[in-house]
């Protein structure tokens, strides 16, 4: 795994934990949070390939959709 991919996963995990706190939900176990972040990054990369968009903006949109 490359440096950028690891940074994206760390950022996704931080954004997820912030979203959980913002919604007053208890944080899942670290392993679960990392699994969710990994899935978000993978999905964002897939969408970026299909649509030709920026991965980070897609990750932010996906996390915003979780709260709905």
C-alpha positions in Angstrom: 0.0 0.0 0.0 1.3 3.4 -1.0 1.9 6.4 1.2 -1.0 8.3 -0.3 -3.4 5.4 0.2 -2.4 5.1 3.9 -3.0 8.8 4.4 -6.4 8.7 2.7 -7.4 5.8 5.0 -6.2 7.7 8.1 -8.1 10.8 7.0 -11.2 8.8 6.3 -10.9 7.2 9.8 -10.6 10.7 11.4 -13.6 12.0 9.4 -15.6 9.0 10.4 -14.8 9.4 14.1 -15.6 13.1 13.9 -18.9 12.2 12.3 -19.7 9.7 15.0 -18.9 12.3 17.7 -20.9 14.9 15.9 -24.0 12.7 15.8 -23.5 11.7 19.5 -22.9 8.1 18.6 -20.4 5.9 20.4 -17.3 5.1 18.4 -17.0 1.5 17.1 -14.0 -0.6 17.8 -10.8 0.6 16.2 -10.8 -2.4 13.9 -14.3 -1.6 12.7 -13.5 2.0 12.2 -10.4 1.0 10.1 -12.6 -1.4 8.1 -15.1 1.3 7.4 -12.4 3.8 6.4 -10.8 1.1 4.1 -14.1 0.5 2.4 -14.7 4.2 2.0 -11.3 4.8 0.4 -11.8 1.8 -1.9 -15.2 2.9 -3.0 -14.0 6.5 -3.5 -11.2 5.2 -5.8 -13.7 3.1 -7.7 -16.0 6.1 -8.2 -13.1 8.4 -9.1 -12.0 5.9 -11.8 -15.6 5.8 -13.2 -16.3 9.5 -13.0 -12.9 11.1 -13.2 -13.3 13.0 -9.9 -11.1 13.8 -6.9 -10.9 11.0 -4.4 -10.9 13.2 -1.3 -14.0 15.1 -2.4 -15.8 11.7 -2.9 -14.7 10.5 0.5 -16.1 13.7 2.1 -19.4 13.3 0.2 -19.7 9.6 1.2 -19.1 10.4 4.9 -21.7 13.2 4.7 -24.2 10.7 3.3 -23.6 8.4 6.3 -25.2 10.9 8.6 -28.4 10.8 6.6 
